[in-house]
């Protein structure tokens, strides 16, 4: 009986540490998923550029969106790196 109570108390005290780890893992997975989605869109844009079938406003808008995606990706990665460094 005492062993069961000690085990339950140990799990209750350790639960927040596990929850924090899982939150960080989830955030890393979300960041990775967003980065993969952005890379897919960038690949599509690159393919359209190689075909050279469009120009003007469509091309300018596509390039602006690509630069915005790359900037967001860089900020996500920097923020994640800063959080990891702060936790050490």
N, C-alpha and C positions, 0 to 999 in steps of 0.2 A: 504494500500500500504506500509506504513512504517512497519507494523507488518510483512509483507511478506519479506521485505528487511532485517529486523532484524533476522528473522528466518533463512533466507538463509545465512547470515553472520555467525550466530551461528553454523550452520551445517558445513560451510566451515572451520571454525576455529577448530571444534571438530573432523573433519574427520581424521587427523593424529593420534589422540589418539585411535580412533576405529581401524584404520589400524594396529597400533602397537599391539593392543590386539589380533586381528585376526591372525597376523603373529605368535604370541606366541602360540596361540591355535593350529595353523597349525603345528608348530614345535613339540608341545607336541603330536599331533596325529601321526605325522610321526615317532617320537621316539617310541611311543607305538606300532605302526604297525610293526616296525622293531623288537622290543622286542618280539612280538607275533610270528613273523616268526621264530626268533631264537629259541624260546621255542618249537615250533613245530619240528624243525630240531633236537633239543636236545632230544625230546621225541622219535623220530625215532631212534636216536643213542642209547638211553637207551634200547629200545625194542630189537635192534639188539644185544646189550651186554647181555641181559637176555636170549636170545635164544642160545648164545654161539656156533654159527655155523660158525664163522669166526675167523681169527686170523692173526698174522703177520702184513704185511705192510698195509693191508686194515684197520685193527683195529687201528693201530698206526696213520694212516692218519685221520681216523674218530675222534679219540680222540684229535689230534692236532687241527682239525677244530673246535671241540667243545670248546676247551680252547680259541681259537681265538675269537669265537662268544661271549663267556662269557666275555672276556676282552673288546671287543667292546661295549657290552651292559653296562658294568660297567662304561666305559668312557662316553658313551652317557648320562647315568643317572647322573654321577657326573657333567658333563658340564651343563646339564639342571638345576641341583640343584644350581650350582654356579651362573648361570644367574638369577635364581629366587631370590637368596640371594642378588645379586648386585642391583636388581631393587627395593628392599625394602628400 
